[in-house]
Amino acid sequence: MFPYFEKNHLKNTCMSYVEHVLFSLKLSIYFFLGGIGAYIHAFIPSIIPKSSSYFSQYIMDEIKKNGCRHDQEQVYIDTTSINENSENDSLYKED
């Protein structure tokens, strides 16, 4: 069912069970709100035109600043290509 199961996930993220639950619930709220914003934007593009970009960036920033705070290779998602091209993408430019 799930393509990936990590046995030591809490240890690898340097979080306690409670910290992980609270953080995951916080992210789920932002995913939900971002989804609603994207749904509305799909039909009325002039309303909340950058909501998907905002929520995506906010979630990435939250993930980066939580969990392991030491220089250890724990990064599973490469976000460098997303951030490098963001200035050139018309989605981020003011109209």
Long-range contacts (C-beta under 8 A, 24 or more apart in sequence): 12-68, 12-74, 13-67, 13-68, 13-74, 14-67, 14-68, 14-69, 14-70, 14-74, 15-66, 15-67, 23-62, 23-66, 23-67, 26-62, 27-59, 27-62, 27-63, 30-55, 30-58, 30-59, 30-62, 31-55, 31-59, 34-59, 49-95, 50-91, 50-92, 53-91, 53-92
